[in-house]
Amino acid sequence: MDLANELDIDCFSSPFDHSAVDFLEALNVPAYKIASFEITDIPLIEYAASKGKPMIISTGIAGIEDIELAIAACKRFNNNDITILKCTSAYPAAPEDANLMTINDIKERFNVKSGLSDHTMGIVTPVVSVAMGATVIEKHFILDKKIGGADAHFH
């Protein structure tokens, strides 16, 4: 966080419970990112939204109703600074499965900002997503593949 501040880079994280939100609040993060698998954790979304900071929510395998409930959770706390990320939950995802037309649909259907949580290899998909209206890009990558995890296939 100190290095990000020194470099004037916005640094934030995905909390997975209330204690993580509290920890991030102590660091004075500028926004909250809700991971795909937490889109149905309405109490977590409400707690993060109650802090009054921008909310970035990834969709993954969420259905329309899940997205509507997450947005409503933010709005219950008068938090209307919401960005919904189109996400294809595959690691890595094939570019042809990115379904980038969804980005504009999200913006129009839910009246929020839209973006992309990108699990593809390379930069083509996120670049095209900007042309499709994405205002936020979350690009998955890994610095050391030996660490393992879902992002170990990225470079």
Z-matrix of the N, CA and C atoms (Angstrom, degrees):
N
C 1 1.453
C 2 1.526 1 109.81
N 3 1.340 2 115.59 1 -40.40
C 4 1.469 3 118.98 2 178.11
C 5 1.523 4 111.08 3 -61.44
N 6 1.333 5 116.90 4 -43.09
C 7 1.463 6 120.49 5 179.54
C 8 1.526 7 110.49 6 -65.35
N 9 1.314 8 117.99 7 -42.72
C 10 1.461 9 121.14 8 178.26
C 11 1.526 10 110.32 9 -59.94
N 12 1.311 11 117.25 10 -43.92
C 13 1.465 12 120.50 11 177.83
C 14 1.525 13 111.10 12 -62.67
N 15 1.333 14 115.91 13 -41.98
C 16 1.465 15 120.70 14 179.52
C 17 1.530 16 111.01 15 -62.08
N 18 1.341 17 116.41 16 -36.73
C 19 1.458 18 121.56 17 -178.69
C 20 1.534 19 112.83 18 -90.40
N 21 1.334 20 116.93 19 2.82
C 22 1.458 21 123.26 20 -178.57
C 23 1.537 22 111.53 21 57.73
N 24 1.337 23 114.46 22 45.17
C 25 1.463 24 122.35 23 177.52
C 26 1.520 25 107.96 24 -111.35
N 27 1.324 26 116.24 25 131.21
C 28 1.465 27 119.79 26 175.24
C 29 1.519 28 108.65 27 -68.96
N 30 1.310 29 116.29 28 125.20
C 31 1.461 30 121.86 29 -178.19
C 32 1.526 31 108.33 30 -122.98
N 33 1.327 32 116.21 31 125.47
C 34 1.457 33 120.75 32 176.24
C 35 1.517 34 107.94 33 -150.02
N 36 1.307 35 116.21 34 -179.04
C 37 1.455 36 119.61 35 -171.71
C 38 1.522 37 110.41 36 -149.31
N 39 1.322 38 115.44 37 171.87
C 40 1.464 39 122.41 38 176.07
C 41 1.521 40 109.29 39 -98.29
N 42 1.325 41 117.14 40 109.76
C 43 1.469 42 118.70 41 175.62
C 44 1.524 43 110.35 42 -78.69
N 45 1.333 44 115.50 43 149.38
C 46 1.456 45 120.14 44 179.71
C 47 1.521 46 112.38 45 -116.34
N 48 1.336 47 116.43 46 -2.15
C 49 1.464 48 120.80 47 175.46
C 50 1.527 49 108.64 48 -160.99
N 51 1.327 50 116.47 49 175.17
C 52 1.468 51 120.73 50 -176.72
C 53 1.522 52 112.15 51 -62.54
N 54 1.340 53 117.31 52 -36.97
C 55 1.468 54 119.05 53 -178.88
C 56 1.526 55 110.89 54 -65.01
N 57 1.322 56 117.21 55 -32.15
C 58 1.466 57 120.09 56 177.48
C 59 1.531 58 110.42 57 -69.82
N 60 1.328 59 117.16 58 -37.16
C 61 1.466 60 120.07 59 175.60
C 62 1.528 61 109.10 60 -62.20
N 63 1.326 62 116.73 61 -44.73
C 64 1.468 63 120.68 62 178.63
C 65 1.528 64 111.18 63 -59.75
N 66 1.332 65 116.52 64 -43.09
C 67 1.460 66 121.22 65 178.83
C 68 1.527 67 110.44 66 -61.74
N 69 1.329 68 116.19 67 -46.03
C 70 1.459 69 119.92 68 179.77
C 71 1.526 70 111.83 69 -66.52
N 72 1.321 71 116.88 70 -34.32
C 73 1.466 72 119.98 71 175.42
C 74 1.524 73 110.67 72 -61.48
N 75 1.330 74 116.14 73 -40.04
C 76 1.473 75 120.43 74 178.92
C 77 1.528 76 110.87 75 -63.08
N 78 1.327 77 116.46 76 -27.27
C 79 1.468 78 121.22 77 177.71
C 80 1.529 79 112.02 78 -87.43
N 81 1.334 80 115.89 79 -3.88
C 82 1.464 81 122.55 80 179.91
C 83 1.526 82 112.54 81 57.77
N 84 1.337 83 115.80 82 48.48
C 85 1.462 84 119.30 83 177.49
C 86 1.527 85 109.63 84 -63.96
N 87 1.342 86 117.59 85 151.35
C 88 1.463 87 120.50 86 -177.47
C 89 1.530 88 114.56 87 -85.73
N 90 1.348 89 117.86 88 -10.23
C 91 1.462 90 121.25 89 -176.09
C 92 1.520 91 108.92 90 -161.89
N 93 1.328 92 115.16 91 169.22
C 94 1.465 93 121.48 92 174.54
C 95 1.509 94 109.41 93 -124.51
N 96 1.323 95 116.38 94 136.84
C 97 1.464 96 123.10 95 176.89
C 98 1.526 97 106.89 96 -112.98
N 99 1.323 98 116.23 97 119.93
C 100 1.456 99 121.05 98 177.09
C 101 1.519 100 107.30 99 -96.08
N 102 1.326 101 116.45 100 122.10
C 103 1.458 102 122.11 101 -178.27
C 104 1.527 103 110.74 102 -69.76
N 105 1.312 104 115.51 103 156.82
C 106 1.466 105 121.80 104 -177.98
C 107 1.518 106 113.14 105 -49.96
N 108 1.313 107 116.01 106 -45.91
C 109 1.467 108 119.23 107 -174.99
C 110 1.528 109 112.59 108 -71.42
N 111 1.319 110 118.22 109 -11.77
C 112 1.467 111 121.77 110 178.52
C 113 1.530 112 112.90 111 -101.40
N 114 1.326 113 118.18 112 4.01
C 115 1.468 114 119.85 113 -177.73
C 116 1.526 115 111.94 114 -61.43
N 117 1.320 116 117.50 115 -21.58
C 118 1.468 117 120.22 116 178.28
C 119 1.528 118 112.30 117 -96.32
N 120 1.330 119 117.53 118 0.42
C 121 1.466 120 121.54 119 177.58
C 122 1.531 121 108.36 120 -86.84
N 123 1.306 122 115.54 121 76.80
C 124 1.468 123 121.52 122 -174.40
C 125 1.531 124 112.18 123 -59.87
N 126 1.343 125 120.20 124 -41.84
C 127 1.471 126 118.22 125 176.63
C 128 1.541 127 113.00 126 -58.93
N 129 1.312 128 117.84 127 -37.88
C 130 1.469 129 120.66 128 177.19
C 131 1.529 130 110.34 129 -65.66
N 132 1.313 131 116.78 130 -46.08
C 133 1.464 132 120.36 131 179.85
C 134 1.528 133 110.39 132 -61.31
N 135 1.325 134 116.63 133 -43.95
C 136 1.470 135 120.14 134 178.38
C 137 1.524 136 110.90 135 -60.74
N 138 1.322 137 116.66 136 -44.00
C 139 1.466 138 119.78 137 -177.48
C 140 1.530 139 110.58 138 -64.44
N 141 1.325 140 116.77 139 -44.83
C 142 1.468 141 119.72 140 178.63
C 143 1.530 142 110.07 141 -65.49
N 144 1.326 143 117.39 142 -43.24
C 145 1.469 144 121.14 143 -179.51
C 146 1.518 145 111.85 144 -63.18
N 147 1.334 146 116.45 145 -30.63
C 148 1.468 147 120.29 146 -178.78
C 149 1.522 148 112.23 147 -65.30
N 150 1.306 149 117.68 148 -14.26
C 151 1.469 150 121.17 149 179.54
C 152 1.522 151 111.78 150 -80.03
N 153 1.337 152 116.95 151 -9.28
C 154 1.463 153 120.80 152 174.03
C 155 1.510 154 115.58 153 78.31
N 156 1.313 155 117.10 154 16.14
C 157 1.463 156 120.32 155 -179.57
C 158 1.522 157 109.86 156 -104.71
N 159 1.338 158 116.86 157 159.35
C 160 1.464 159 119.01 158 179.09
C 161 1.534 160 111.75 159 -53.29
N 162 1.334 161 114.37 160 141.47
C 163 1.457 162 122.15 161 179.39
C 164 1.525 163 109.08 162 -112.27
N 165 1.323 164 115.23 163 127.60
C 166 1.457 165 122.18 164 175.95
C 167 1.521 166 105.50 165 -117.88
N 168 1.340 167 116.26 166 120.23
C 169 1.461 168 120.77 167 -172.74
C 170 1.519 169 109.18 168 -124.45
N 171 1.323 170 115.46 169 123.52
C 172 1.460 171 121.35 170 178.92
C 173 1.518 172 109.74 171 -88.90
N 174 1.331 173 116.09 172 144.05
C 175 1.457 174 120.19 173 -173.45
C 176 1.522 175 115.22 174 -94.12
N 177 1.324 176 118.93 175 -35.04
C 178 1.465 177 120.44 176 -179.22
C 179 1.512 178 111.60 177 50.65
N 180 1.327 179 116.41 178 -122.24
C 181 1.467 180 120.40 179 -178.43
C 182 1.527 181 111.87 180 -96.01
N 183 1.307 182 117.76 181 17.73
C 184 1.467 183 122.34 182 -178.90
C 185 1.521 184 111.03 183 -64.54
N 186 1.311 185 114.77 184 146.23
C 187 1.457 186 120.80 185 172.19
C 188 1.517 187 109.86 186 -91.84
N 189 1.317 188 115.54 187 174.34
C 190 1.466 189 121.21 188 -178.87
C 191 1.524 190 110.42 189 -57.33
N 192 1.326 191 117.80 190 -42.44
C 193 1.465 192 120.63 191 -179.13
C 194 1.529 193 111.50 192 -62.80
N 195 1.334 194 117.55 193 -38.37
C 196 1.470 195 121.03 194 177.85
C 197 1.526 196 110.36 195 -61.95
N 198 1.325 197 116.07 196 -43.03
C 199 1.463 198 120.87 197 179.88
C 200 1.529 199 109.98 198 -65.15
N 201 1.330 200 116.57 199 -43.75
C 202 1.468 201 120.44 200 178.39
C 203 1.523 202 111.39 201 -59.98
N 204 1.336 203 117.07 202 -42.47
C 205 1.469 204 120.56 203 -179.72
C 206 1.531 205 111.38 204 -66.05
N 207 1.327 206 117.26 205 -39.11
C 208 1.467 207 120.95 206 178.82
C 209 1.530 208 111.03 207 -65.36
N 210 1.320 209 116.43 208 -43.19
C 211 1.470 210 120.60 209 177.96
C 212 1.522 211 110.14 210 -63.68
N 213 1.321 212 116.65 211 -44.33
C 214 1.478 213 120.68 212 179.26
C 215 1.523 214 110.81 213 -61.41
N 216 1.343 215 117.05 214 -36.78
C 217 1.470 216 120.69 215 178.56
C 218 1.525 217 110.42 216 -61.17
N 219 1.317 218 117.06 217 -41.76
C 220 1.470 219 120.67 218 177.96
C 221 1.521 220 110.45 219 -65.13
N 222 1.307 221 115.89 220 -45.59
C 223 1.468 222 120.48 221 -175.80
C 224 1.526 223 112.54 222 -67.26
N 225 1.339 224 117.15 223 -27.38
C 226 1.475 225 119.22 224 176.13
C 227 1.520 226 111.46 225 -60.04
N 228 1.330 227 116.48 226 -23.63
C 229 1.463 228 121.30 227 179.29
C 230 1.529 229 110.67 228 -106.81
N 231 1.342 230 115.24 229 25.53
C 232 1.467 231 122.60 230 179.40
C 233 1.521 232 112.41 231 53.65
N 234 1.318 233 116.24 232 30.70
C 235 1.455 234 121.06 233 176.88
C 236 1.531 235 106.60 234 -103.21
N 237 1.318 236 114.86 235 104.77
C 238 1.463 237 121.16 236 -177.60
C 239 1.518 238 112.92 237 -108.54
N 240 1.334 239 117.29 238 6.03
C 241 1.461 240 121.40 239 178.43
C 242 1.528 241 107.10 240 -91.66
N 243 1.333 242 114.63 241 82.54
C 244 1.459 243 121.87 242 -170.68
C 245 1.523 244 109.63 243 -122.10
N 246 1.316 245 115.66 244 130.16
C 247 1.461 246 121.97 245 172.48
C 248 1.522 247 107.50 246 -120.63
N 249 1.314 248 116.35 247 126.07
C 250 1.453 249 121.97 248 177.76
C 251 1.529 250 108.30 249 -103.69
N 252 1.332 251 115.65 250 126.71
C 253 1.454 252 121.05 251 -178.71
C 254 1.522 253 111.49 252 -98.24
N 255 1.319 254 116.35 253 126.73
C 256 1.461 255 121.80 254 170.23
C 257 1.523 256 106.41 255 -68.64
N 258 1.312 257 117.65 256 131.35
C 259 1.462 258 121.29 257 -176.81
C 260 1.516 259 109.68 258 -141.46
N 261 1.316 260 116.29 259 129.38
C 262 1.456 261 122.22 260 172.26
C 263 1.521 262 106.68 261 -101.06
N 264 1.321 263 116.01 262 112.92
C 265 1.464 264 121.00 263 -173.39
C 266 1.526 265 111.78 264 -81.68
N 267 1.320 266 114.65 265 72.63
C 268 1.458 267 122.48 266 172.86
C 269 1.522 268 106.02 267 -140.69
N 270 1.323 269 116.77 268 146.20
C 271 1.469 270 121.28 269 -175.05
C 272 1.521 271 109.80 270 -130.31
N 273 1.322 272 119.79 271 102.91
C 274 1.468 273 126.01 272 -10.08
C 275 1.524 274 110.56 273 -78.64
N 276 1.319 275 115.46 274 162.03
C 277 1.464 276 121.87 275 177.76
C 278 1.529 277 108.68 276 -92.54
N 279 1.318 278 115.76 277 144.42
C 280 1.466 279 120.44 278 175.45
C 281 1.531 280 108.60 279 -78.27
N 282 1.327 281 118.05 280 137.07
C 283 1.469 282 119.92 281 -179.84
C 284 1.529 283 112.98 282 -53.57
N 285 1.323 284 117.13 283 -36.40
C 286 1.468 285 119.31 284 -178.85
C 287 1.532 286 112.56 285 -68.39
N 288 1.339 287 117.30 286 -12.37
C 289 1.460 288 121.53 287 177.29
C 290 1.533 289 112.72 288 -97.76
N 291 1.327 290 117.35 289 2.25
C 292 1.469 291 121.00 290 -174.83
C 293 1.528 292 113.02 291 -69.52
N 294 1.323 293 118.24 292 -27.41
C 295 1.466 294 122.40 293 177.47
C 296 1.531 295 111.70 294 49.61
N 297 1.316 296 115.65 295 56.99
C 298 1.459 297 121.67 296 -174.07
C 299 1.527 298 113.95 297 -67.61
N 300 1.325 299 117.94 298 -16.28
C 301 1.466 300 120.28 299 176.27
C 302 1.530 301 110.32 300 -62.05
N 303 1.316 302 116.81 301 -21.90
C 304 1.460 303 121.72 302 179.73
C 305 1.527 304 111.63 303 -64.53
N 306 1.317 305 117.99 304 -27.62
C 307 1.464 306 121.49 305 -176.42
C 308 1.530 307 111.03 306 -57.95
N 309 1.314 308 117.29 307 -48.66
C 310 1.466 309 119.90 308 179.28
C 311 1.528 310 110.97 309 -70.45
N 312 1.332 311 116.74 310 -35.78
C 313 1.461 312 120.06 311 177.77
C 314 1.527 313 110.63 312 -60.51
N 315 1.332 314 117.08 313 -42.50
C 316 1.468 315 121.20 314 178.66
C 317 1.529 316 109.98 315 -58.70
N 318 1.320 317 115.83 316 -47.49
C 319 1.470 318 120.86 317 -178.94
C 320 1.526 319 111.02 318 -58.88
N 321 1.321 320 116.49 319 -47.30
C 322 1.470 321 120.60 320 -177.11
C 323 1.525 322 112.65 321 -74.51
N 324 1.311 323 117.16 322 -43.75
C 325 1.471 324 121.64 323 -175.46
C 326 1.526 325 112.21 324 -66.43
N 327 1.339 326 116.97 325 -41.09
C 328 1.459 327 120.93 326 -172.77
C 329 1.528 328 113.72 327 -106.60
N 330 1.344 329 117.75 328 -4.87
C 331 1.464 330 122.56 329 -179.36
C 332 1.536 331 111.36 330 55.94
N 333 1.332 332 114.85 331 50.16
C 334 1.466 333 122.89 332 178.22
C 335 1.531 334 107.84 333 -134.33
N 336 1.309 335 115.65 334 172.62
C 337 1.457 336 119.45 335 170.36
C 338 1.530 337 107.55 336 -76.28
N 339 1.313 338 116.56 337 154.14
C 340 1.457 339 119.62 338 -179.38
C 341 1.516 340 110.25 339 -131.29
N 342 1.326 341 114.06 340 158.09
C 343 1.453 342 119.87 341 -179.08
C 344 1.514 343 110.61 342 -159.61
N 345 1.325 344 115.41 343 -161.42
C 346 1.461 345 121.53 344 -175.00
C 347 1.518 346 110.49 345 -136.36
N 348 1.319 347 115.00 346 131.06
C 349 1.464 348 121.16 347 165.41
C 350 1.515 349 104.59 348 -98.89
N 351 1.317 350 116.63 349 106.92
C 352 1.465 351 122.00 350 -168.35
C 353 1.515 352 112.61 351 -98.91
N 354 1.338 353 114.77 352 121.71
C 355 1.464 354 121.60 353 177.55
C 356 1.524 355 111.27 354 -112.40
N 357 1.336 356 117.80 355 14.07
C 358 1.459 357 120.00 356 -179.97
C 359 1.523 358 110.03 357 -85.65
N 360 1.314 359 114.97 358 164.18
C 361 1.461 360 120.67 359 174.24
C 362 1.532 361 107.77 360 -83.05
N 363 1.314 362 117.07 361 143.90
C 364 1.452 363 120.80 362 175.93
C 365 1.515 364 113.53 363 83.13
N 366 1.347 365 114.50 364 -167.34
C 367 1.467 366 120.08 365 -173.76
C 368 1.516 367 114.41 366 -116.08
N 369 1.324 368 118.21 367 -3.89
C 370 1.463 369 120.17 368 -174.69
C 371 1.534 370 111.29 369 -61.54
N 372 1.323 371 117.69 370 -49.54
C 373 1.465 372 120.52 371 -176.40
C 374 1.529 373 112.22 372 -60.22
N 375 1.337 374 119.99 373 -48.38
C 376 1.467 375 117.53 374 178.91
C 377 1.532 376 113.52 375 -65.54
N 378 1.322 377 117.69 376 -33.81
C 379 1.468 378 119.97 377 177.90
C 380 1.526 379 109.48 378 -64.89
N 381 1.323 380 117.45 379 -45.82
C 382 1.464 381 120.97 380 179.11
C 383 1.532 382 110.03 381 -64.32
N 384 1.326 383 117.10 382 -35.25
C 385 1.470 384 119.38 383 -178.84
C 386 1.527 385 111.62 384 -62.11
N 387 1.314 386 117.29 385 -33.04
C 388 1.469 387 120.23 386 176.88
C 389 1.528 388 109.42 387 -64.85
N 390 1.329 389 117.12 388 -40.93
C 391 1.464 390 120.57 389 176.60
C 392 1.527 391 111.00 390 -63.92
N 393 1.334 392 116.40 391 -25.04
C 394 1.466 393 121.58 392 179.64
C 395 1.525 394 112.00 393 -88.73
N 396 1.340 395 117.69 394 0.43
C 397 1.454 396 120.87 395 174.93
C 398 1.517 397 116.14 396 111.96
N 399 1.320 398 118.45 397 1.16
C 400 1.471 399 120.51 398 179.81
C 401 1.521 400 110.79 399 -63.06
N 402 1.328 401 115.88 400 132.97
C 403 1.459 402 120.83 401 177.09
C 404 1.528 403 111.70 402 -108.37
N 405 1.333 404 117.05 403 -12.46
C 406 1.461 405 122.66 404 176.81
C 407 1.526 406 107.55 405 -134.55
N 408 1.324 407 116.15 406 134.83
C 409 1.464 408 121.68 407 174.92
C 410 1.519 409 107.63 408 -121.58
N 411 1.316 410 115.90 409 125.83
C 412 1.460 411 121.86 410 169.54
C 413 1.523 412 105.39 411 -108.50
N 414 1.316 413 117.36 412 112.83
C 415 1.467 414 121.98 413 -177.19
C 416 1.517 415 109.15 414 -106.50
N 417 1.319 416 115.95 415 119.94
C 418 1.457 417 120.65 416 177.66
C 419 1.524 418 109.87 417 -81.04
N 420 1.315 419 115.45 418 132.27
C 421 1.456 420 121.83 419 176.37
C 422 1.515 421 107.29 420 -155.75
N 423 1.315 422 116.17 421 169.18
C 424 1.466 423 120.16 422 178.61
C 425 1.520 424 108.43 423 -139.38
N 426 1.310 425 116.30 424 139.61
C 427 1.457 426 121.24 425 179.74
C 428 1.522 427 111.72 426 -85.72
N 429 1.331 428 117.28 427 -31.60
C 430 1.457 429 121.71 428 -177.90
C 431 1.526 430 109.37 429 -136.84
N 432 1.333 431 116.34 430 105.60
C 433 1.461 432 120.93 431 -176.38
C 434 1.530 433 112.69 432 -64.14
N 435 1.315 434 116.90 433 -19.41
C 436 1.471 435 120.39 434 179.68
C 437 1.528 436 111.79 435 -67.40
N 438 1.324 437 116.91 436 -19.00
C 439 1.461 438 121.25 437 179.60
C 440 1.528 439 110.24 438 -65.42
N 441 1.339 440 116.45 439 -33.22
C 442 1.462 441 121.04 440 -179.15
C 443 1.509 442 111.79 441 84.19
N 444 1.317 443 116.23 442 -167.45
C 445 1.449 444 122.09 443 -179.50
C 446 1.516 445 112.39 444 94.85
N 447 1.328 446 115.05 445 177.88
C 448 1.467 447 121.95 446 -174.93
C 449 1.537 448 112.22 447 -60.44
N 450 1.329 449 117.25 448 -30.44
C 451 1.457 450 120.55 449 -177.21
C 452 1.526 451 113.46 450 -90.70
N 453 1.326 452 118.86 451 6.84
C 454 1.462 453 121.91 452 -175.56
C 455 1.532 454 112.72 453 -63.88
N 456 1.331 455 118.16 454 -19.80
C 457 1.458 456 120.77 455 -179.75
C 458 1.522 457 112.48 456 -82.96
N 459 1.331 458 117.47 457 -11.99
C 460 1.461 459 120.54 458 -177.05
C 461 1.516 460 111.17 459 -85.41
N 462 1.324 461 113.88 460 160.76
C 463 1.473 462 120.55 461 171.89
C 464 1.480 463 110.06 462 -143.63
